[in-house]
């Protein structure tokens, strides 16, 4: 770099804009997209060369990556030092512990670039934020309270009501001040005199406008509070921690605190938080389909290798390889580990710009959409009632005009406005604007409470879906168990075993193959291992544990414990291993407060044992090892490994993984010899010894212990002579994993979480099946499932590789009974979820790994792990279990049902009010000679406020209780209004409008009243008290009679009821002319309250009424779906699917029906060829082809007949093509073993499909499998 370059100057200098512009992600994003397009879209080679030249030139302007790092003030290996003056140490000594072999290839000149102080930009964190911005997108602009009120007033019906109220107010003011008051004779003090009648018509207009403002204000405040709730939820949802290198030390910090110049770590499952340039790593591959739309995995390589690829491709006149050095924010790390430097954050990053451009309003949840449709239907019916009422009253108005021609224009206008107001008010009351509000409030309330219960809801619709969940497929480790693992027993070689606290746990290690009397097997205390095995074997065991591991020991500094109270920090408290060797100086520089191993719990258990035994520190073992190739863990091969170069010559492969998998690949085993020996005896592993090893593994597994095999293989040269290579140039796993030597079997204990058994029982009580999918072997999985209560009589246990080989028919038969799926891969879990969904089940599934993404997406609700889960799994999930606890899933089911119940409670209440208010208003207005309703416009608006906004807030805030788990889940397509709800709606509505009509028409006589105003006040007061009592009654949706259950747990309901009662009393005492009421006597108050109170005993009678006859009646009226009809699951594709797709979905619940349908369609095409070819039939093939503008429709329509003729004439297709089609027709075939499908009878006979031992022997499926049918 030139000495005058802008990169040399401090960031605070104004000229720092130049490096900011050069490092801007707009440039890098454009180069990357262009470069990728040239390499994979088949563009001309000269374009690829031009793009490669531009890329090379731009980075050369910075002096390569070294120059760019200097310009950013970043040390390649130590990262940023924001604490003060920078001291740069060049060379590999300051390297991160992981990439020693990468660093050794750097030349001295390259290191010099990093170490030249004048080239470095010394900038504080504040300077970097000022120049490059924060790694945080600006908040979405939320609506202010005034704007929400204005938007609410945009409703056309409210505008119409406002206009009518203003006209009424204007006419009232004119009548009050512009028209002489009417004079009548009256008696005052016993003297007859002339009195003036005061006009109060203006009061109604004012009251209506005030009521509209109050309704609008309350609704807007609720909306504003809801927006605040969801804003807080979104902030929690986006928060996560990332691993960063600062001052040479790995640290965990919030993603929001990352700045340009930081060095971040890459690990499988991570989502890249910022744009950057790759520095070093092993086999890093990224999925950038979210950014580029291309599904190929992109290999990440350092800049120097990238330039070499481009230059080599230029020399050979070829396209560059599908590799680059750029990391795009938002992409997913699928494989490998590495580190990269950040060059763009927040709004300037690729993903930041994309997210800002895609910002839009949140979509409605399924329940909200369903309620919106129902609200539209109710509004349409209410509008029809309002228009009918308006029409009837206008007919009477015109009749009265003819009979009273002397009425003034003002009187006529007032009558017309009254008619308009009452008709519009009926529509306002009928429009259930509170329905969408109810579900929104319920969701906001539920998600806030769920967050406190360690459930972070990412997708609001998942809350509703969990109400209908019928199956939960759960992992074992960390979900059912505590994920606090420790080695409690094991074996070395074949005949040497150890156990922790041997005297108490001797049964753990003794098997029927052990013969202590003959001295074949030695069993020692675990803490005494060093006295029983020699130094060489100790070193071998320690190297197998330490080198082949990515876990490390972390030192907790002051303040770490304080973060435990924060659920967002507690979600992922510890960083994973830096994956490579750590700097010795940085490891000792920390202030020790508390130490602990961090990383895979299995690896930390092994490292903990090695430390307790006093073996060589894992750091020293890793520093001494020269890593040649890393083999990351894969759920398919169930193993991980590392290849190292031995100091004495040759190479060694260390592997660890599933014991039953690796032991099959072993041909030799170590033997525990004399403690004084300088060598390790190696013996062949024959069948007898292998059987003994398998017996040891089985014995551990039967005690719910996880088993892990430690094996190795020595190589004279690397790569081996017969090695097969991957596309990346590294040796395939299969070429290394053979002719292995067994070192040890470690038995690891992972105790169950407290309360798991109760949670599983709660699921069973709630009608939710629990199925366990685990990578453990069958025996361990069976034992754990039995302890949890998952494995019960009638249940089936299978292994994943066997399960995926089942044909479709057998799979759908087995899946409902399958309770444990052992040795399962993420693909097996996905197949299980798809099968359950095809049977009409609503499935929830847990996942923590990158490969679990498809299963999480496929499930109706995906649960990811907040602690152990990768970022890819979290992004694919709907709900995050922040404590990784299965019991939290039960809470999700409970809250899902609570949300649905809250909406139904409100719906039951509102429909009762709607029906009674509309009927009362319509009947009394039509029956009145003056066209006035028993319920005035202002009164109806107050009732509307009660039944919409306030009732939605009261009924939507009932908390979730365990009682919600005492019923089976509803079908997903179950109607919103159940039969019990219909009974209550109809019963309460009929009672309310009947008693109110009786009071209105006969109240003067029945109550001996003398004033119409008093009767109007009684009618209004009684109607409101009916709603207040019915609001309490609506808290129960089923046939339970206790409507006060858990009422004390909902202070919102109690407070709103108190407010409603208080305002009603206030209205009756001071409402006066505005509400057309007057003060009532104690007797009148008693009448009103008793009329409302009757709704409680009436509700008891309604609940005790038989449901079946009413359900049959509702089915005939098409108000309820027929419960005996065949289920028709909703398609995933939405309402726009074609008829054929809907037909397939309809028959998916039973595959046999679909197969018969397909066969009938085929025969129709074959046998009806001539008929289908005729143009006289509308749906004939010729007509379809004609509409599609095909020529020679008659010939094409006969193609099925030609095909049949060809088959009948022994015509045969290409056999190779048949084989290819046959291969493609096995969707459930294992992706790795290429084995043909098997039938369940064979699997049962071979012991690969097992039933619970207490299964009834008369079980139909069991009898059929025993018979071999």
Long-range contacts (C-beta under 8 A, 24 or more apart in sequence): 1-62, 1-63, 1-67, 1-70, 1-71, 1-119, 3-118, 5-71, 6-71, 7-62, 7-63, 7-67, 7-68, 7-70, 7-71, 7-119, 7-121, 8-71, 8-118, 8-119, 8-121, 9-121, 10-121, 10-122, 10-123, 10-127, 11-73, 11-121, 11-122, 11-123, 11-127, 11-128, 11-131, 12-123, 12-127, 16-121, 16-131, 17-131, 19-71, 19-72, 19-121, 20-131, 20-132, 22-58, 22-61, 22-62, 23-68, 23-71, 23-72, 23-260, 23-343, 23-344, 24-344, 24-348, 25-275, 25-343, 25-344, 25-348, 25-349, 25-350, 25-353, 26-348, 27-58, 28-275, 28-326, 28-343, 28-344, 29-275, 29-328, 29-350, 29-353, 31-55, 31-58, 31-326, 32-324, 32-326, 32-328, 33-292, 35-320, 35-324, 36-288, 36-292, 36-294, 36-298, 36-324, 38-319, 38-320, 39-319, 39-320, 39-321, 39-322, 40-294, 40-296, 40-322, 45-317, 45-318, 45-319, 48-313, 48-319, 48-320, 49-314, 52-310, 52-313, 52-314, 52-320, 55-310, 56-307, 56-310, 59-303, 59-307, 63-113, 64-113, 64-303, 64-304, 65-277, 65-279, 65-302, 65-303, 65-304, 65-325, 65-341, 66-110, 66-113, 66-114, 67-113, 67-119, 68-277, 68-341, 68-343, 69-114, 69-341, 70-113, 70-114, 70-116, 70-119, 70-120, 70-121, 71-119, 71-121, 72-121, 72-260, 72-261, 72-341, 72-343, 73-120, 73-121, 73-122, 73-123, 73-261, 74-261, 74-262, 74-263, 74-341, 75-114, 75-248, 76-114, 76-263, 76-279, 76-341, 77-103, 77-245, 77-248, 78-245, 78-247, 78-248, 78-583, 79-244, 79-245, 79-246, 79-247, 79-248, 79-262, 79-263, 80-246, 80-247, 80-259, 80-261, 80-262, 80-263, 81-246, 81-247, 82-124, 82-125, 82-246, 83-247, 85-122, 86-117, 86-120, 86-122, 88-114, 88-115, 88-117, 88-120, 89-115, 90-114, 90-115, 91-115, 94-248, 94-583, 95-580, 95-581, 95-583, 96-245, 96-248, 96-339, 96-578, 96-580, 96-581, 96-582, 96-583, 97-578, 97-580, 97-581, 97-582, 97-583, 97-619, 97-622, 97-623, 98-280, 98-337, 98-339, 98-578, 98-579, 98-580, 98-581, 99-280, 99-281, 99-339, 99-580, 100-580, 100-581, 100-626, 100-627, 101-626, 101-627, 101-628, 102-280, 102-302, 103-280, 123-261, 125-259, 128-259, 128-260, 128-261, 129-259, 131-260, 132-259, 132-260, 132-344, 132-345, 132-348, 133-345, 133-346, 133-347, 133-348, 134-256, 134-259, 134-345, 134-346, 135-255, 135-256, 135-257, 135-258, 135-259, 135-273, 135-274, 135-345, 135-346, 135-349, 136-256, 136-346, 137-346, 137-347, 137-352, 137-355, 137-356, 138-347, 138-356, 139-231, 140-359, 142-227, 142-228, 142-231, 143-223, 143-224, 143-227, 145-220, 145-221, 145-224, 148-220, 148-223, 148-224, 149-216, 149-217, 149-220, 152-216, 152-219, 152-220, 152-223, 153-212, 153-216, 155-433, 157-424, 157-427, 157-428, 157-431, 158-212, 158-216, 158-428, 160-424, 161-208, 161-212, 161-421, 161-424, 161-425, 161-428, 162-209, 162-212, 164-208, 164-417, 164-420, 164-421, 164-424, 165-204, 165-205, 165-208, 165-209, 165-212, 165-421, 166-205, 166-209, 167-205, 167-413, 167-417, 168-201, 168-202, 168-204, 168-205, 168-208, 168-414, 168-417, 168-418, 168-421, 169-202, 169-205, 169-206, 169-209, 170-205, 171-201, 171-202, 171-205, 171-410, 171-413, 171-414, 171-417, 172-199, 172-200, 172-201, 172-202, 172-203, 172-204, 172-205, 172-414, 173-202, 174-410, 175-199, 175-201, 175-202, 175-410, 175-414, 176-200, 176-201, 176-202, 179-410, 200-1073, 201-414, 203-1073, 203-1074, 204-421, 204-936, 204-937, 204-938, 204-1074, 206-1074, 207-938, 207-1074, 207-1075, 208-421, 208-937, 208-938, 208-941, 211-938, 211-941, 211-942, 211-945, 212-941, 214-945, 215-941, 215-944, 215-945, 215-948, 215-949, 218-945, 218-949, 218-950, 219-433, 219-437, 219-948, 219-949, 222-437, 222-441, 222-949, 222-952, 222-953, 223-437, 225-444, 226-440, 226-441, 226-444, 229-444, 229-447, 229-448, 230-362, 230-444, 230-447, 232-448, 233-447, 233-448, 233-451, 233-457, 236-451, 236-456, 236-568, 237-456, 237-458, 239-568, 240-571, 240-572, 240-871, 240-874, 241-569, 241-571, 241-572, 241-575, 242-270, 242-273, 243-267, 243-575, 243-576, 243-578, 245-339, 245-578, 247-586, 248-583, 248-585, 248-586, 249-583, 249-586, 249-589, 249-590, 250-575, 250-578, 250-582, 251-575, 252-572, 252-573, 252-574, 252-575, 258-342, 258-345, 259-342, 259-345, 260-342, 260-343, 260-344, 260-345, 261-341, 261-342, 262-341, 262-342, 263-339, 263-340, 263-341, 263-342, 264-339, 264-340, 264-342, 265-337, 265-338, 265-339, 265-575, 265-576, 265-578, 265-579, 266-300, 266-327, 266-333, 266-336, 266-337, 266-338, 266-339, 266-340, 267-333, 267-337, 267-576, 267-579, 267-870, 268-333, 268-334, 268-335, 268-336, 268-337, 268-632, 268-850, 268-870, 269-332, 269-333, 269-849, 269-850, 269-869, 269-870, 269-871, 269-872, 269-873, 270-332, 270-333, 270-870, 270-871, 270-872, 271-330, 271-331, 271-332, 271-333, 271-871, 271-872, 271-875, 272-327, 272-328, 272-329, 272-330, 272-331, 272-332, 272-333, 272-351, 273-329, 274-327, 274-329, 274-342, 274-343, 274-344, 274-345, 274-349, 275-326, 275-327, 275-328, 275-329, 275-342, 275-343, 275-344, 275-345, 275-349, 275-350, 275-351, 276-326, 276-327, 276-340, 276-341, 276-342, 276-343, 276-344, 277-303, 277-325, 277-326, 277-327, 277-340, 277-341, 277-343, 278-302, 278-303, 278-325, 278-326, 278-327, 278-338, 278-339, 278-340, 279-338, 279-339, 279-340, 279-341, 280-338, 280-339, 281-336, 281-337, 281-338, 281-339, 282-336, 282-337, 282-338, 282-579, 282-630, 282-632, 283-335, 283-336, 283-630, 283-632, 283-728, 283-730, 284-333, 284-335, 284-336, 284-337, 284-338, 285-333, 285-334, 285-335, 285-336, 286-327, 286-328, 286-331, 286-332, 286-333, 286-334, 287-331, 287-332, 287-334, 288-328, 288-331, 290-330, 290-331, 290-332, 291-328, 291-330, 291-331, 291-350, 291-351, 291-354, 292-328, 296-322, 297-334, 297-335, 298-322, 298-323, 298-324, 298-331, 299-323, 299-728, 300-324, 300-325, 300-327, 300-336, 300-338, 300-340, 301-325, 330-354, 332-850, 332-871, 332-872, 332-875, 333-850, 333-872, 334-850, 335-632, 336-632, 337-550, 337-579, 337-580, 337-630, 337-632, 362-460, 365-439, 365-443, 365-460, 365-461, 365-463, 365-464, 366-461, 366-464, 366-465, 367-439, 367-461, 367-464, 367-899, 367-900, 367-903, 368-436, 368-439, 368-440, 370-976, 371-435, 371-436, 371-438, 371-439, 371-903, 371-907, 371-976, 372-435, 372-436, 374-432, 374-435, 374-907, 374-976, 375-431, 375-432, 375-433, 375-435, 375-436, 378-430, 378-431, 378-432, 378-435, 378-911, 378-914, 379-427, 379-430, 379-431, 379-432, 381-430, 382-426, 382-427, 382-429, 382-430, 382-431, 382-914, 382-918, 383-427, 383-430, 383-431, 385-426, 385-427, 385-430, 385-918, 385-922, 386-423, 386-424, 386-426, 386-427, 386-430, 387-423, 388-922, 389-422, 389-423, 389-426, 389-921, 389-922, 389-925, 389-926, 390-419, 390-420, 390-423, 392-925, 392-926, 393-419, 393-422, 393-423, 393-925, 393-926, 393-931, 394-419, 396-931, 397-931, 415-931, 418-931, 418-932, 419-931, 421-937, 422-921, 422-925, 422-931, 422-932, 422-933, 422-937, 425-921, 425-937, 425-940, 425-941, 426-917, 426-918, 426-921, 426-922, 426-940, 428-940, 428-941, 428-944, 429-913, 429-914, 429-917, 429-918, 429-921, 429-940, 429-943, 429-944, 430-914, 430-917, 430-918, 432-910, 432-914, 432-948, 433-948, 434-906, 434-910, 434-947, 434-948, 434-949, 434-951, 434-952, 435-903, 435-906, 435-907, 435-910, 437-948, 437-949, 437-952, 438-902, 438-903, 438-906, 438-907, 438-952, 438-955, 438-956, 439-899, 439-902, 439-903, 439-956, 441-952, 441-953, 441-956, 441-957, 442-898, 442-899, 442-902, 442-903, 442-956, 442-957, 443-899, 445-956, 445-957, 446-895, 446-898, 446-899, 446-960, 449-895, 449-959, 449-960, 450-891, 450-892, 450-895, 451-567, 453-888, 453-891, 453-895, 454-567, 454-866, 454-881, 454-882, 454-883, 454-885, 454-888, 455-879, 455-880, 455-881, 455-882, 455-888, 455-891, 455-892, 455-895, 456-866, 456-879, 456-880, 456-882, 457-878, 457-879, 458-874, 458-877, 458-878, 458-879, 458-880, 459-878, 459-879, 461-878, 462-861, 462-862, 462-878, 462-879, 462-892, 462-896, 463-892, 463-895, 463-896, 463-899, 464-896, 464-899, 464-900, 465-842, 465-860, 465-861, 465-878, 465-896, 465-972, 466-844, 466-861, 466-879, 466-892, 466-893, 466-895, 466-896, 466-897, 467-893, 467-896, 467-897, 467-899, 467-900, 467-969, 467-970, 468-842, 468-896, 468-969, 468-970, 468-971, 468-972, 468-974, 469-768, 469-842, 469-843, 469-844, 469-860, 469-861, 469-893, 469-896, 469-969, 470-767, 470-768, 470-769, 470-841, 470-842, 470-843, 470-969, 471-768, 471-769, 471-770, 471-771, 471-836, 471-841, 471-842, 471-843, 471-844, 472-763, 472-768, 472-769, 472-770, 472-771, 472-843, 472-844, 472-845, 472-846, 472-889, 473-771, 473-772, 473-773, 473-829, 473-832, 473-833, 473-836, 473-843, 473-844, 473-845, 473-846, 473-855, 473-859, 474-770, 474-771, 474-772, 474-773, 474-845, 474-846, 474-886, 474-889, 475-772, 475-773, 475-774, 475-846, 475-847, 475-848, 475-865, 476-772, 476-773, 476-774, 476-776, 476-781, 476-784, 477-601, 477-750, 477-774, 477-775, 477-776, 477-868, 478-601, 478-848, 478-865, 478-867, 478-868, 478-884, 479-753, 479-846, 479-865, 479-881, 479-884, 479-885, 479-886, 480-752, 480-753, 480-756, 480-772, 480-784, 480-788, 480-886, 481-750, 481-751, 481-752, 481-753, 481-784, 482-750, 482-751, 482-752, 482-753, 483-601, 483-750, 483-867, 483-868, 483-884, 484-601, 484-750, 484-751, 485-601, 485-602, 485-604, 485-605, 485-706, 485-748, 485-749, 485-750, 486-605, 486-608, 486-609, 486-748, 486-749, 487-526, 487-605, 487-606, 487-608, 487-609, 487-746, 487-747, 487-748, 487-749, 488-526, 488-705, 488-747, 488-748, 488-749, 489-526, 489-700, 489-705, 489-747, 490-526, 490-744, 490-745, 490-746, 490-747, 491-693, 491-696, 491-744, 491-745, 492-533, 492-537, 492-541, 492-670, 492-672, 492-743, 492-744, 493-669, 493-670, 493-671, 493-672, 493-683, 493-742, 493-743, 493-744, 494-669, 494-671, 494-683, 494-685, 494-689, 494-692, 494-693, 494-742, 495-520, 495-521, 495-522, 495-671, 495-672, 495-692, 496-521, 496-522, 496-524, 496-532, 496-533, 496-671, 496-672, 497-521, 497-522, 497-523, 497-524, 497-696, 498-523, 498-524, 498-525, 498-526, 498-529, 498-532, 499-523, 499-525, 499-526, 500-525, 500-526, 500-527, 501-525, 502-526, 508-699, 508-700, 508-703, 508-705, 508-747, 509-696, 509-699, 510-699, 511-695, 511-696, 511-698, 511-699, 512-695, 513-691, 513-692, 513-695, 513-696, 522-672, 526-609, 527-612, 527-613, 529-613, 530-613, 530-614, 531-675, 532-672, 532-675, 533-672, 533-675, 534-673, 534-674, 534-675, 534-676, 534-677, 534-678, 534-680, 536-677, 536-678, 536-679, 536-680, 537-670, 537-672, 537-673, 537-680, 538-613, 538-615, 539-615, 539-616, 540-670, 540-680, 540-712, 540-743, 541-610, 541-615, 541-710, 541-743, 541-744, 542-610, 542-615, 542-616, 542-618, 542-621, 543-621, 543-625, 543-654, 544-654, 544-656, 544-710, 544-712, 544-743, 544-744, 545-603, 545-606, 545-607, 545-609, 545-610, 545-618, 545-710, 546-607, 546-610, 546-616, 546-618, 546-621, 546-622, 547-621, 547-622, 547-625, 547-627, 547-642, 547-644, 547-654, 548-640, 548-641, 548-642, 548-654, 548-655, 548-656, 549-577, 549-599, 549-600, 549-603, 549-606, 549-607, 549-618, 550-576, 550-577, 550-579, 550-599, 550-600, 550-603, 551-577, 551-597, 551-598, 551-599, 551-600, 551-603, 551-604, 551-607, 552-577, 552-578, 552-582, 552-597, 552-598, 552-599, 552-618, 553-595, 553-596, 553-597, 553-598, 553-607, 553-618, 554-595, 554-596, 554-597, 554-598, 555-590, 555-591, 555-592, 555-593, 555-594, 555-595, 556-593, 556-594, 556-595, 556-596, 557-590, 557-591, 557-593, 558-591, 558-593, 560-593, 560-594, 567-882, 570-867, 570-882, 570-883, 571-866, 571-867, 571-880, 571-882, 572-866, 572-867, 573-867, 574-598, 581-619, 581-622, 581-623, 582-619, 584-619, 584-623, 587-619, 600-633, 601-750, 601-868, 602-706, 602-708, 602-748, 605-746, 605-748, 606-708, 606-746, 609-746, 628-718, 629-718, 629-730, 629-731, 631-655, 631-733, 631-736, 633-657, 634-733, 635-775, 635-825, 635-826, 635-849, 635-851, 636-825, 636-1231, 636-1232, 637-661, 637-733, 637-737, 638-775, 638-823, 639-733, 639-737, 641-733, 641-736, 641-737, 643-715, 643-718, 643-731, 643-736, 645-718, 646-714, 650-714, 650-715, 650-716, 650-717, 651-714, 651-715, 651-716, 651-717, 651-718, 652-712, 652-713, 652-714, 652-715, 653-712, 653-713, 653-714, 653-715, 653-736, 653-737, 654-710, 654-711, 654-712, 655-710, 655-711, 655-712, 655-713, 655-736, 655-737, 655-740, 656-708, 656-709, 656-710, 656-711, 657-708, 657-709, 658-707, 658-708, 658-709, 658-775, 658-777, 658-823, 659-697, 659-707, 659-708, 659-709, 659-745, 659-777, 660-694, 660-697, 660-707, 660-777, 661-709, 662-709, 662-711, 662-737, 662-740, 662-742, 663-690, 663-693, 663-694, 663-697, 663-709, 663-711, 663-742, 663-745, 665-711, 665-737, 665-738, 665-739, 665-740, 666-690, 666-711, 666-740, 666-741, 666-742, 667-739, 667-740, 667-741, 668-739, 668-740, 668-741, 668-742, 669-693, 669-741, 669-742, 669-743, 670-741, 670-742, 670-743, 670-744, 682-741, 685-742, 693-742, 693-745, 696-745, 697-745, 697-777, 698-779, 700-745, 700-747, 700-780, 701-776, 701-777, 701-778, 701-779, 701-780, 701-783, 702-779, 702-783, 703-783, 704-749, 704-780, 704-783, 704-784, 704-787, 705-747, 705-748, 705-749, 705-780, 706-747, 706-748, 706-749, 706-750, 706-776, 706-780, 707-745, 707-746, 707-747, 707-748, 707-777, 707-780, 708-745, 708-746, 708-748, 709-742, 709-744, 709-745, 709-746, 710-742, 710-743, 710-744, 710-745, 710-746, 711-740, 711-741, 711-742, 711-743, 712-740, 712-741, 712-743, 713-737, 713-738, 713-739, 713-740, 713-741, 714-741, 752-784, 752-787, 752-788, 753-885, 753-886, 753-887, 755-887, 756-788, 756-886, 756-887, 757-787, 757-788, 757-789, 758-887, 759-886, 759-887, 759-889, 759-890, 760-788, 760-789, 760-790, 760-886, 761-789, 762-890, 762-962, 762-965, 763-889, 763-890, 763-893, 763-965, 764-789, 765-965, 765-966, 766-890, 766-893, 766-964, 766-965, 766-966, 766-967, 766-968, 766-969, 767-967, 767-968, 767-969, 768-893, 768-969, 769-816, 769-819, 770-819, 771-818, 771-819, 771-820, 771-821, 771-832, 772-819, 772-820, 772-821, 773-800, 773-821, 773-824, 773-828, 773-829, 773-832, 774-820, 774-821, 774-822, 774-823, 774-824, 775-822, 775-823, 775-824, 775-825, 776-822, 776-823, 777-822, 777-823, 778-820, 778-822, 778-823, 778-1250, 780-822, 781-820, 781-821, 781-822, 782-820, 782-822, 785-819, 785-820, 790-819, 790-820, 791-819, 791-820, 791-1252, 792-819, 792-1252, 793-1252, 793-1254, 793-1255, 793-1256, 794-1251, 794-1252, 794-1255, 794-1256, 794-1259, 795-819, 795-820, 795-1251, 795-1252, 795-1255, 796-820, 796-1249, 796-1250, 796-1251, 796-1252, 797-821, 797-822, 797-1249, 797-1250, 797-1252, 798-822, 798-1243, 798-1248, 798-1249, 798-1250, 799-823, 799-824, 799-1248, 800-824, 800-825, 800-828, 801-828, 801-1230, 801-1233, 802-1238, 802-1243, 802-1248, 802-1249, 803-828, 803-831, 803-832, 804-828, 804-831, 804-1228, 804-1229, 804-1230, 805-1228, 805-1229, 805-1230, 805-1235, 805-1236, 805-1237, 805-1238, 806-1228, 806-1237, 806-1238, 806-1239, 806-1240, 806-1243, 807-1228, 807-1237, 807-1239, 808-1151, 808-1227, 808-1228, 809-1151, 809-1152, 810-1239, 810-1240, 811-835, 811-1228, 812-838, 812-839, 812-1151, 813-1240, 813-1261, 814-1240, 814-1249, 815-839, 817-1261, 819-1252, 825-851, 826-851, 826-852, 826-853, 826-854, 826-855, 827-851, 827-854, 827-1231, 829-855, 830-854, 830-855, 830-858, 831-1228, 833-858, 833-859, 834-858, 838-1148, 838-1149, 838-1151, 839-1149, 840-971, 840-972, 840-1127, 840-1129, 840-1149, 842-969, 842-972, 844-889, 844-892, 846-881, 846-886, 846-889, 847-873, 847-876, 847-877, 848-873, 848-884, 849-873, 852-876, 861-892, 863-889, 863-892, 890-965, 891-960, 893-965, 894-960, 894-961, 894-962, 894-964, 894-965, 895-960, 897-960, 897-964, 897-965, 897-969, 898-958, 898-959, 898-960, 898-961, 898-964, 900-970, 901-958, 901-964, 901-1037, 902-955, 902-956, 902-957, 902-958, 903-956, 903-976, 904-976, 904-977, 904-978, 904-981, 904-1037, 905-955, 905-958, 905-1034, 905-1035, 905-1037, 906-951, 906-952, 906-955, 906-956, 906-1034, 907-976, 907-977, 907-981, 908-977, 908-981, 908-984, 908-985, 908-1034, 908-1037, 909-947, 909-951, 909-955, 909-1027, 909-1030, 909-1031, 909-1034, 910-947, 910-948, 910-951, 911-977, 911-985, 911-989, 912-984, 912-985, 912-988, 912-989, 912-992, 912-1030, 912-1034, 913-943, 913-946, 913-947, 913-1027, 913-1030, 914-947, 915-985, 915-989, 915-993, 916-988, 916-989, 916-992, 916-993, 916-996, 916-1023, 916-1026, 917-943, 917-1023, 919-989, 919-993, 920-992, 920-993, 920-996, 920-997, 920-1000, 920-1023, 923-993, 923-997, 924-997, 924-1000, 927-1001, 934-996, 934-997, 934-1000, 934-1016, 934-1019, 934-1020, 935-1019, 935-1020, 935-1023, 936-1016, 936-1020, 936-1075, 936-1076, 938-1074, 938-1075, 938-1076, 939-1020, 939-1075, 939-1076, 942-1024, 942-1063, 942-1067, 942-1075, 943-1023, 943-1024, 943-1027, 946-1024, 946-1027, 946-1028, 946-1031, 946-1060, 947-1027, 950-1056, 950-1059, 950-1060, 951-1031, 951-1056, 953-1052, 953-1056, 954-1031, 954-1050, 954-1052, 954-1053, 954-1056, 954-1057, 955-1031, 955-1034, 955-1035, 955-1053, 957-1050, 957-1052, 957-1053, 958-1035, 958-1046, 958-1049, 958-1050, 958-1053, 959-1046, 959-1049, 959-1050, 961-1046, 961-1049, 963-1045, 963-1046, 967-1038, 971-1127, 972-1129, 972-1130, 973-1121, 973-1127, 973-1128, 973-1129, 973-1130, 975-1120, 975-1121, 977-1119, 977-1120, 978-1037, 979-1107, 979-1110, 979-1111, 979-1114, 979-1120, 980-1037, 980-1038, 980-1039, 980-1103, 980-1107, 981-1037, 982-1110, 982-1114, 982-1119, 982-1120, 983-1102, 983-1103, 983-1105, 983-1107, 983-1110, 984-1033, 984-1034, 984-1099, 984-1102, 984-1103, 987-1098, 987-1099, 987-1101, 987-1102, 988-1030, 988-1033, 988-1095, 988-1098, 988-1099, 988-1102, 991-1094, 991-1095, 991-1098, 992-1023, 992-1026, 992-1030, 992-1095, 995-1022, 995-1026, 995-1091, 995-1094, 996-1022, 996-1023, 996-1026, 999-1091, 1007-1084, 1007-1087, 1011-1078, 1013-1076, 1013-1077, 1013-1078, 1014-1078, 1014-1080, 1014-1084, 1016-1076, 1016-1077, 1017-1068, 1017-1076, 1017-1077, 1017-1078, 1017-1080, 1017-1084, 1018-1080, 1018-1084, 1018-1087, 1018-1088, 1020-1075, 1020-1076, 1020-1077, 1021-1064, 1021-1068, 1021-1077, 1021-1080, 1021-1084, 1021-1085, 1021-1088, 1022-1087, 1022-1088, 1022-1091, 1022-1092, 1024-1064, 1024-1092, 1025-1064, 1025-1088, 1025-1089, 1025-1091, 1025-1092, 1025-1093, 1026-1091, 1026-1092, 1026-1095, 1027-1092, 1028-1057, 1028-1060, 1028-1061, 1028-1064, 1028-1092, 1029-1092, 1029-1093, 1029-1095, 1029-1096, 1030-1092, 1030-1095, 1031-1057, 1031-1060, 1032-1057, 1032-1096, 1033-1095, 1033-1096, 1033-1099, 1036-1099, 1036-1103, 1039-1103, 1039-1104, 1040-1103, 1041-1100, 1041-1103, 1043-1096, 1043-1099, 1165-1200, 1166-1200, 1166-1201, 1166-1203, 1166-1204, 1169-1197, 1169-1198, 1169-1200, 1169-1201, 1169-1204, 1170-1198, 1170-1201, 1172-1197, 1172-1200, 1173-1197, 1173-1198, 1240-1265, 1241-1265, 1241-1267, 1241-1268, 1241-1269
